[in-house]
Amino acid sequence: MREYKTQMEAAKKGIITEEMKIVAKKEYLEPEKIMELVKKGEVAIPCNINHKSISPEGIGTGLRTKINVNLGISGDCKDYEMEMKKVDMAIKYGAEAIMDLSNYGKTNKFRTELIEKSPAMIGTVPMYDAIGYLEKDLLDITAEDFLRVVRAHASEGVDFMTIHAGINRRAVEAFMREGREMNIVSRGGSLLFAWMMMTGNENPFYEFYDDVLEILREYDVTISLGDALRPGCIADSTDAGQISELIELGNLTKRAWEKDVQVMVEGPGHMAMNEIEANMKLQKRICHNAPFYVLGPLVTDIAPGYDHITSAIGGAIAAASGADFLCYVTPAEHLRLPDIDDVKEGIMASKIAAHAADIAKNVPHARDKDNEMAKARHKVEWEDMFKVAMDEEKARRYFESVPPEDRHTCSMCGKMCAVRTTNLILEGKKVEFCSEL
């Protein structure tokens, strides 16, 4: 029998858990340091007691930036086998988290299989699943029904849940008063907004927040406080609705910590580059330095088909400015459910953004592989370059597609390779071209 319910409760009692030890080893930090950060709420270790296959990860201050991959079934695309292939892709390329955002049919079977096999953290948005799980229209769902879905996901082994508790009546008033180009673009947020407007009731996740926390505490589920009023276009960023909800999220963060429930806070959205750093600092201040989880931010609205790039640009700036967790975006964003190639492109774009930010933040050992790559390139040792590359298969395929005559160059520069030229001179040799033609 554990002496604690949650990682945060253990930290407050001065207990270093096995999960803290694993995270410390991965992050090149002392377990005591991880324990102190968990105690303060600056690091979360989402790790449900029923997720037996998990390899624990820490999210938060001073740690590597983690990435999440969104998957799931929709009414227009019901291929469970394909979604599981995407899971395999996410695990292969090192995604630390996978969110099942299924919104069609009985999702329990896919989710339980996912939890059984995945070493990555698993997240869900219970609001998405409520209609399919309960087989009720939105207007017929009660507050008690929403809590039933939260408990079902928690008992199955979900490690973190996005709960849109901040879109209460005060936040809605600010949103309605301000007006927006894109209104509400959060799927869960829009459903709650509709439910509140149709029933005249307060957001059930806000009204019964303590009940939600009790369920999450029982299974050590981390609450990811959803940003229902995140901007869906750069014209709406940093407006009254977004900031009003953020203020509510700061208060909800403290209330969760008082119950020993770990917290992450979700953030924008679409946002011009010049606003990102200020938003990251504002979130950290208002939400008491809780781990920050961002979707993008997407820095322009006009690149459908390339939004993995617009997201990676924003994600790198966000993470370098304090964000701790990036939600990947694929080339299919705003267009369709991503296929397996889209998933890979999204993963790699997010991994690049996260790694670039870790270098900027001086995360321990973040530069190690870059230094290995520099040495391999100096020696023009292709096998060594491939081994350290983020995507070894693609790097090798590109090189071999037009192989150079001289393996100490590539087919772009050939014998005019700058590295080759400099190496020859420093070795006391001549650089000759005509005799070699």
C-alpha positions in Angstrom: 0.0 0.0 0.0 1.5 3.4 -1.0 2.0 6.0 1.7 0.7 8.6 -0.7 -2.0 9.1 -3.4 -0.2 11.3 -5.8 3.3 12.3 -6.8 2.6 15.7 -5.3 1.5 14.3 -2.0 4.7 12.1 -1.9 6.8 15.2 -2.6 5.1 17.2 0.2 5.9 14.3 2.6 9.5 14.2 1.5 9.2 10.9 -0.3 11.2 10.3 -3.4 9.1 7.9 -5.6 10.4 5.5 -8.2 8.9 7.7 -10.8 10.9 10.7 -9.5 14.1 8.6 -9.7 13.4 7.6 -13.3 12.7 11.2 -14.3 15.8 12.4 -12.5 18.0 9.9 -14.4 16.5 11.0 -17.7 17.0 14.7 -16.9 20.6 14.4 -15.5 19.3 15.8 -12.1 19.3 14.6 -8.6 16.1 12.9 -7.4 15.9 15.4 -4.5 15.7 18.3 -7.1 12.8 16.6 -8.9 11.0 16.0 -5.6 11.3 19.7 -4.7 10.0 20.8 -8.1 7.0 18.4 -7.9 6.3 19.7 -4.4 6.1 23.3 -5.6 4.0 22.3 -8.6 6.7 23.5 -11.1 7.1 19.9 -12.4 4.4 17.4 -13.1 4.9 13.6 -13.5 1.7 12.4 -15.2 1.6 8.8 -14.2 -1.8 7.0 -13.5 -1.5 4.2 -11.0 -3.2 1.9 -13.5 -0.9 2.7 -16.4 1.5 -0.2 -16.0 3.5 0.2 -19.2 4.4 3.8 -18.8 8.0 5.1 -18.8 7.6 8.2 -16.5 8.4 11.7 -17.8 8.6 15.0 -16.1 7.2 18.2 -17.5 8.2 21.6 -16.2 10.9 23.9 -15.0 14.5 23.0 -16.0 13.5 19.8 -17.8 13.6 18.8 -21.5 10.7 20.2 -23.5 8.3 17.3 -24.2 5.9 16.8 -27.1 2.5 15.3 -27.5 0.9 13.6 -30.4 -2.9 13.8 -31.0 -4.7 10.7 -32.3 -8.2 9.4 -32.4 -11.3 8.3 -34.3 -13.7 10.6 -35.9 -17.1 9.9 -37.6 -15.6 10.4 -41.0 -12.5 8.2 -40.3 -13.1 5.1 -38.3 -9.9 3.1 -39.0 -8.7 1.8 -35.6 -5.9 -0.1 -37.1 -4.5 3.0 -38.8 -4.7 4.9 -35.5 -2.7 2.2 -33.8 -0.1 2.5 -36.5 0.1 6.2 -35.7 0.7 5.2 -32.1 3.6 3.0 -33.2 5.0 6.0 -35.2 4.7 8.3 -32.2 6.6 5.9 -29.9 9.2 5.1 -32.5 10.1 8.8 -32.9 10.2 9.6 -29.3 6.9 11.4 -28.5 6.6 11.6 -24.7 2.8 11.8 -24.7 -0.1 10.7 -26.8 -3.6 12.1 -26.5 -6.6 10.0 -27.6 -9.1 12.6 -28.9 -11.6 10.1 -30.3 -15.1 11.6 -30.6 -17.0 8.8 -32.3 -18.5 5.5 -31.1 -17.3 3.4 -28.2 -13.8 4.6 -27.7 -13.0 2.4 -24.7 -11.5 -0.5 -26.6 -9.0 1.7 -28.5 -8.1 3.7 -25.4 -7.5 0.6 -23.2 -5.3 -1.0 -25.8 -3.4 2.2 -26.1 -2.8 2.4 -22.4 -1.8 -1.3 -22.2 1.0 -0.9 -24.8 2.2 2.7 -24.6 5.3 3.7 -22.6 4.3 7.3 -23.4 1.9 9.3 -21.2 -1.7 9.1 -22.3 -4.1 12.0 -22.2 -7.7 12.5 -23.1 -10.4 15.1 -23.2 -13.4 13.6 -21.4 -15.7 16.2 -22.8 -15.1 14.8 -26.3 -16.1 11.4 -25.3 -19.1 12.3 -23.3 -21.6 12.3 -26.1 -20.5 8.9 -27.6 -19.9 7.3 -24.2 -23.3 8.3 -22.8 -25.2 8.1 -26.1 -27.1 11.4 -25.2 -27.6 14.7 -26.9 -25.6 17.5 -25.4 -28.7 19.2 -23.9 -29.6 15.9 -22.1 -26.2 15.4 -20.4 -26.1 16.3 -16.7 -23.2 17.5 -14.6 -23.2 14.0 -13.0 -22.9 12.5 -16.4 -19.7 14.5 -17.2 -18.1 13.3 -13.9 -19.0 9.7 -14.8 -16.8 10.0 -18.0 -14.0 11.6 -16.0 -14.1 8.6 -13.6 -14.2 6.1 -16.4 -11.1 7.6 -18.1 -9.3 7.8 -14.8 -10.0 4.2 -13.8 -8.8 3.0 -17.3 -5.3 4.5 -16.7 -5.3 7.9 -18.4 -2.3 9.9 -17.1 -3.6 13.4 -17.8 -6.9 14.9 -18.8 -7.8 18.2 -20.4 -10.5 19.7 -18.3 -12.0 23.0 -19.5 -12.8 24.3 -16.1 -11.8 27.9 -16.7 -14.6 28.8 -19.1 -17.0 29.9 -16.4 -19.7 32.6 -16.5 -17.2 35.4 -15.8 -14.9 34.2 -18.7 -17.9 33.9 -21.0 -19.0 37.4 -20.2 -15.6 38.8 -21.2 -15.6 36.7 -24.4 -19.1 37.9 -25.3 -18.4 41.5 -24.5 -15.2 41.7 -26.5 -16.2 39.9 -29.7 -13.9 37.9 -31.9 -13.1 37.1 -35.5 -13.1 33.3 -34.8 -15.2 33.0 -31.6 -14.4 29.7 -29.9 -12.2 27.2 -31.7 -11.7 24.8 -28.8 -13.9 21.7 -29.5 -14.3 21.0 -25.8 -14.7 24.7 -25.1 -17.4 25.1 -27.7 -19.4 22.2 -26.4 -19.3 23.5 -22.9 -20.2 27.0 -24.0 -23.2 25.5 -25.9 -24.2 23.4 -22.9 -24.0 26.4 -20.6 -26.0 28.7 -23.0 -28.7 26.1 -23.6 -29.2 25.0 -20.0 -28.4 28.3 -18.3 -26.1 26.5 -15.9 -22.6 27.1 -14.8 -19.8 25.1 -16.3 -20.1 21.7 -14.5 -16.3 21.3 -14.4 -16.0 24.6 -12.6 -19.1 24.2 -10.4 -18.1 20.7 -9.3 -14.3 21.2 -9.5 -13.7 19.7 -6.1 -15.4 16.5 -7.2 -13.3 16.4 -10.3 -10.2 16.8 -8.2 -11.2 14.0 -5.9 -11.5 11.6 -8.8 -8.2 12.6 -10.3 -6.5 12.4 -6.9 -7.7 8.8 -6.4 -5.8 7.6 -9.6 -3.0 10.2 -9.6 -4.2 11.8 -12.8 -2.7 15.2 -13.7 -5.2 17.8 -14.6 -4.4 19.7 -17.8 -6.4 22.9 -17.4 -7.8 23.5 -20.9 -7.8 26.9 -22.6 -11.3 26.9 -24.1 -10.9 30.5 -25.1 -7.6 30.2 -26.8 -7.2 32.3 -29.9 -8.0 30.6 -33.2 -6.5 33.3 -35.4 -3.8 35.9 -34.8 -6.4 38.7 -34.7 -7.9 37.2 -31.5 -4.6 36.6 -29.6 -4.2 38.1 -26.1 -7.7 39.4 -26.0 -10.0 39.8 -23.0 -11.5 36.4 -23.3 -8.2 34.6 -23.3 -6.8 36.6 -20.4 -10.0 36.3 -18.4 -9.9 32.6 -18.6 -6.2 32.5 -17.8 -6.9 34.3 -14.5 -9.5 31.7 -13.7 -6.9 29.0 -14.5 -4.4 30.5 -12.1 -7.0 30.1 -9.3 -7.9 26.6 -10.3 -4.2 25.7 -10.3 -3.8 26.6 -6.6 -7.0 24.7 -5.7 -5.7 21.6 -7.4 -2.4 21.8 -5.6 -4.2 22.1 -2.3 -5.7 18.7 -3.0 -2.3 17.3 -4.1 -3.4 17.0 -7.7 -0.7 17.8 -10.2 -1.4 20.5 -12.8 -0.5 21.6 -16.3 -2.0 24.7 -17.9 -2.8 24.9 -21.6 -2.1 27.9 -23.7 -2.6 29.4 -27.2 -3.3 28.8 -30.0 -2.7 31.3 -32.9 -0.4 34.2 -32.1 2.0 36.5 -33.9 5.6 35.9 -33.0 6.1 39.3 -31.2 3.4 38.3 -28.6 4.6 34.8 -27.7 7.4 35.6 -25.2 5.1 38.0 -23.2 2.3 35.4 -23.2 4.6 32.8 -21.8 5.8 35.0 -19.0 2.2 36.1 -18.3 1.0 32.6 -18.0 3.9 31.5 -15.7 3.2 34.5 -13.4 -0.6 34.1 -13.3 -0.5 30.3 -13.0 2.3 30.3 -10.3 4.9 28.7 -12.6 2.9 25.5 -13.3 4.0 23.6 -16.3 2.7 25.2 -19.5 1.4 23.1 -22.4 0.9 24.9 -25.8 -0.7 24.1 -29.1 1.7 25.8 -31.5 1.4 28.7 -31.2 0.7 29.0 -35.0 2.4 32.3 -36.1 0.3 32.9 -39.2 -3.1 31.8 -40.4 -2.5 31.5 -44.2 -0.4 28.3 -44.5 -2.9 25.3 -44.6 -0.9 22.3 -45.6 2.2 23.7 -43.9 0.9 24.3 -40.4 3.5 21.9 -38.9 6.0 24.6 -39.9 4.0 27.6 -38.6 3.5 25.6 -35.3 7.2 24.7 -35.0 8.3 28.3 -35.4 5.9 29.4 -32.6 6.6 26.3 -30.5 10.4 27.0 -30.5 9.9 30.6 -29.4 7.3 29.5 -26.8 9.5 26.8 -25.3 12.6 29.0 -25.3 10.5 31.6 -23.4 9.2 29.2 -20.8 6.7 26.7 -22.2 7.4 23.1 -21.1 5.2 20.9 -23.4 4.4 21.2 -27.1 1.4 19.7 -28.8 2.4 18.7 -32.3 0.6 20.1 -35.3 0.6 18.2 -38.6 0.4 19.4 -42.3 -3.3 18.3 -42.2 -4.2 20.8 -39.4 -7.4 22.7 -40.4 -7.9 20.4 -43.4 -8.5 16.7 -42.4 -7.6 13.9 -40.0 -3.9 13.4 -40.5 -2.6 10.2 -42.2 0.5 8.4 -41.0 2.9 10.5 -43.1 1.3 13.7 -41.7 1.9 12.3 -38.2 5.6 11.8 -38.8 6.0 15.3 -40.3 4.2 16.8 -37.2 6.3 14.8 -34.8 9.6 15.8 -36.4 8.6 19.4 -36.6 7.7 19.5 -32.9 10.8 17.5 -31.9 13.0 20.0 -33.7 11.2 23.0 -32.1 11.6 21.4 -28.6 15.2 20.5 -29.1 16.1 24.0 -30.4 14.4 25.5 -27.3 16.3 23.2 -25.0 19.6 24.4 -26.4 18.5 28.0 -25.9 17.5 27.2 -22.3 20.7 25.4 -21.5 18.9 22.2 -20.5 21.6 19.7 -19.3 23.2 17.8 -22.1 20.9 19.3 -24.7 23.8 20.1 -27.0 25.5 16.7 -26.8 24.1 15.2 -30.0 24.7 18.5 -31.9 28.4 18.3 -30.8 28.5 14.7 -32.0 27.1 15.8 -35.3 29.6 18.5 -35.7 32.5 16.0 -35.1 31.0 13.6 -37.6 30.6 16.3 -40.2 34.2 17.5 -39.6 35.4 14.0 -40.4 32.8 13.6 -43.2 31.8 10.3 -41.6 28.3 9.6 -43.0 27.5 6.6 -40.8 28.2 8.6 -37.7 26.0 11.5 -39.0 23.1 9.1 -39.7 23.3 7.6 -36.2 23.0 10.9 -34.5 20.3 12.3 -36.8 16.8 12.8 -35.5 15.5 10.9 -38.5 18.2 8.4 -39.5 16.1 6.8 -42.2 15.3 10.0 -44.0 18.9 11.3 -43.8 20.3 8.1 -45.2 17.6 7.9 -48.0 18.3 11.5 -49.1 22.1 10.9 -49.2 21.8 7.6 -51.1 19.3 8.9 -53.6 22.1 10.7 -55.5 25.3 9.1 -54.2 28.5 11.0 -54.7 31.5 9.5 -56.5 33.7 10.5 -53.6 32.1 9.3 -50.3 33.9 12.2 -48.5 31.5 14.7 -50.1 27.8 14.8 -51.0 26.3 15.3 -54.4 25.6 19.0 -53.8 29.1 20.4 -53.5 31.1 17.4 -54.8 34.8 18.0 -54.6 34.2 21.6 -53.9 32.9 20.6 -50.4 34.1 23.4 -48.0 34.8 20.8 -45.2 36.9 18.6 -47.6 38.8 21.7 -48.9 39.7 22.9 -45.4 40.6 19.5 -44.1 43.0 18.9 -47.1 44.8 22.3 -46.5 45.1 21.7 -42.7 46.5 18.2 -43.5 49.2 19.9 -45.6 47.8 18.7 -48.9 47.0 20.5 -52.1 43.5 21.2 -53.4 43.4 20.3 -57.1 40.3 20.1 -59.3 41.5 20.2 -62.9 43.6 17.1 -62.5 40.7 15.2 -61.1 38.3 16.1 -64.0 
